[in-house]
Amino acid sequence: MKNLFLGLFVILVMISCSSEEYGITAVDGNDVSTQASTVKQLGPANDANPYDEVGKRYGKWLTDYYQIHRNSKTIHDLTAQVNYVGAKLKVNDVFGKSNILITEDGITFSVSNLENTATSTLATATLSESAKSSLLSFFVSLIQNKEVEYSLLYDFIVAYEADILDSTNLTVQELETILGITSVTRYALDAEGGHKDRDWEISVGNKKVPSKFGPFQASLISVIVHLRFYL
């Protein structure tokens, strides 16, 4: 665990070097790694984020899906989950963005190239280069530290959100976009953690079904694949 947080700290130092050039201060990795949730938060909400409702909707869709289908353990499962939420996003999409179904090949590629998927998606965003860089660094940190327990991931995301709220170099649109995406990430990770393996082993005769994904990896893939709906 110590090595894991050391890695997270190094990543965040790198973020700081790139972000401060544009006036966006990065989250202090030391603080994130050592804050053992001094204030216990019930659920994934962050009242300080004015766009928390964006994530709350996403979390409800995932929770509804998991109650019927349980957690995604295979490429086929995750493809169905991604397309289920994608259909929900399309219904609420007032900009008419296309809702192209994600294939299993597309999900397989994302699983093996998650950082590249995030990079290519963010490259098309109508955000400043500094805002794109900040968001990309945020996701790289989560991708590389996906096995941390949810409470620490929550602390990391909330600390990042506080940093974004304190920034004076983001437009209102960029602020809304970034905080909406971080909110979606918080709720997605919580939804997966809350339903992980619930009665799953019992339903298949106490024989555990191995998952293709590490802890929270399915959630991160889902969020990153859906980023285009929020950019």
Disulfide bonds with the S-S distance in Angstrom:
none
